[in-house]
């Protein structure tokens, strides 16, 4: 068990991806972000489609961040039998204040290696402030950037020391 600052990510691929997707749709408040590469939706395609349609069309539903993918050469019956349908629902339904991204990985196989990297890059998008952006924004703009980032993440994101040194 690792101590965290309250920002929790549930990540799982294949069968664990199916669980992660179910959790994101059924209990979205349980985690700050969900990563579900190659979810094995084929085990229960119809029930997952019904769940996704009902939850995503509910105006009260809110899942902070959800990333899912599958590969174009993924497992036919278990992943390719349902993942494209779920992703189509994600893309069709309005996002509102949710953050969702779905990808098809070309030539990646089952649970593509790049899944974790792409998922975390999406979750922490905008986390780093490039040196040039900080210099042009100045101290006040940099503080605003990290204040907004803190609100987005739900915890206090401190301005990195190197960013402050560069501003000096």
C-alpha positions in Angstrom: 0.0 0.0 0.0 1.3 3.4 -1.0 0.2 6.6 0.6 -1.2 9.1 -1.8 -2.5 12.6 -1.7 -6.1 11.6 -2.5 -5.7 11.4 -6.3 -6.3 7.8 -7.1 -6.2 6.0 -10.5 -7.7 2.6 -11.2 -5.9 0.9 -14.1 -6.3 -2.5 -15.6 -6.1 -4.2 -18.9 -8.0 -7.1 -20.5 -10.3 -8.7 -17.8 -9.1 -6.0 -15.3 -9.9 -3.5 -18.1 -13.5 -4.7 -18.1 -13.7 -4.3 -14.3 -12.1 -0.8 -14.6 -14.6 0.2 -17.2 -17.5 -1.2 -15.1 -16.2 0.7 -12.1 -15.9 4.0 -14.1 -19.5 3.6 -15.2 -21.0 2.2 -12.0 -19.0 3.9 -9.2 -17.3 6.9 -10.9 -16.7 8.7 -7.6 -14.4 5.9 -6.3 -11.4 7.1 -8.2 -10.0 10.3 -9.8 -9.2 8.6 -13.1 -9.7 5.3 -14.9 -7.4 3.6 -17.4 -8.9 0.6 -19.3 -6.8 -0.8 -22.1 -8.2 -3.7 -24.2 -11.2 -4.2 -21.9 -12.7 -7.7 -22.3 -16.1 -6.5 -23.1 -16.9 -9.5 -25.2 -17.7 -11.5 -22.0 -20.8 -9.3 -21.4 -21.1 -7.0 -24.5 -24.9 -6.4 -24.2 -24.9 -5.5 -20.5 -21.9 -3.2 -20.9 -23.5 -1.4 -23.8 -26.7 -0.9 -21.8 -24.7 0.3 -18.8 -22.7 2.7 -20.9 -25.7 4.1 -22.7 -27.7 4.6 -19.5 -24.9 6.1 -17.5 -23.5 8.4 -20.1 -26.9 9.8 -21.1 -27.7 10.5 -17.4 -27.1 14.2 -16.7 -26.1 13.5 -13.1 -23.3 11.0 -14.2 -19.8 12.4 -13.7 -16.6 10.4 -14.3 -13.6 12.8 -13.8 -11.2 11.1 -16.3 -11.6 7.9 -18.4 -9.1 6.5 -20.9 -9.6 3.4 -22.9 -8.1 1.8 -26.0 -7.8 -1.4 -27.9 -5.6 -2.5 -30.8 -6.7 -3.1 -34.3 -5.3 -6.7 -34.0 -6.6 -7.3 -30.5 -8.4 -10.5 -29.4 -11.4 -10.9 -31.7 -14.1 -12.4 -29.6 -13.3 -10.9 -26.3 -12.1 -7.3 -27.1 -13.0 -6.6 -30.7 -16.5 -7.9 -30.2 -17.5 -5.0 -27.9 -14.8 -2.4 -27.4 -15.6 -0.6 -30.7 -19.2 -0.3 -29.7 -18.4 1.1 -26.3 -15.9 3.6 -27.7 -18.6 4.7 -30.3 -21.0 5.4 -27.3 -18.2 7.4 -25.5 -17.7 9.5 -28.6 -21.4 10.0 -29.3 -22.5 11.0 -25.8 -21.8 14.6 -24.6 -18.7 14.9 -22.4 -19.9 17.7 -20.1 -17.4 18.1 -17.4 -16.0 14.6 -17.9 -12.7 13.9 -19.6 -12.8 10.9 -21.9 -10.3 9.7 -24.5 -10.5 6.5 -26.5 -8.0 5.2 -29.0 -7.4 2.5 -31.5 -3.8 1.5 -31.4 -2.5 0.3 -34.7 -0.5 -2.9 -34.6 -0.5 -3.0 -30.8 -1.8 -6.5 -29.9 -3.7 -7.2 -26.7 -3.2 -4.6 -24.0 -0.8 -2.5 -26.1 2.4 -1.6 -24.3 1.9 2.1 -25.0 -1.5 2.0 -23.1 -0.2 3.0 -19.7 2.0 5.8 -21.1 -0.9 7.2 -23.2 -3.3 6.9 -20.4 -1.1 8.6 -17.8 -0.2 11.3 -20.4 -3.9 12.0 -20.8 -4.6 12.0 -17.1 -1.8 14.4 -16.4 -2.1 16.5 -19.6 -1.0 20.1 -18.9 0.8 19.0 -15.7 4.2 20.3 -16.9 4.6 23.9 -17.8 7.3 24.4 -20.4 10.1 26.8 -19.6 9.1 29.2 -22.4 5.5 29.2 -21.3 6.4 30.1 -17.8 8.8 32.8 -18.9 6.1 34.4 -21.1 3.4 34.1 -18.4 5.6 35.5 -15.6 5.1 34.6 -12.0 1.4 35.6 -11.8 0.6 33.5 -15.0 2.6 30.6 -13.7 0.8 30.7 -10.3 -2.5 30.8 -12.2 -1.5 27.8 -14.2 -0.6 25.7 -11.2 -3.7 26.9 -9.3 -5.9 25.7 -12.1 -4.0 22.5 -12.3 -4.5 22.0 -8.5 -8.3 22.5 -9.0 -8.3 20.0 -11.9 -6.4 17.4 -10.0 -8.1 17.9 -6.6 -4.8 18.4 -4.7 -2.3 21.1 -4.3 0.3 21.1 -7.1 3.3 23.1 -6.1 5.2 25.1 -8.7 8.4 23.0 -9.3 11.6 24.6 -8.0 13.2 24.7 -11.5 10.3 26.7 -12.9 10.6 29.2 -10.1 14.4 29.4 -10.6 14.0 30.0 -14.3 11.5 32.8 -13.6 14.1 34.4 -11.3 
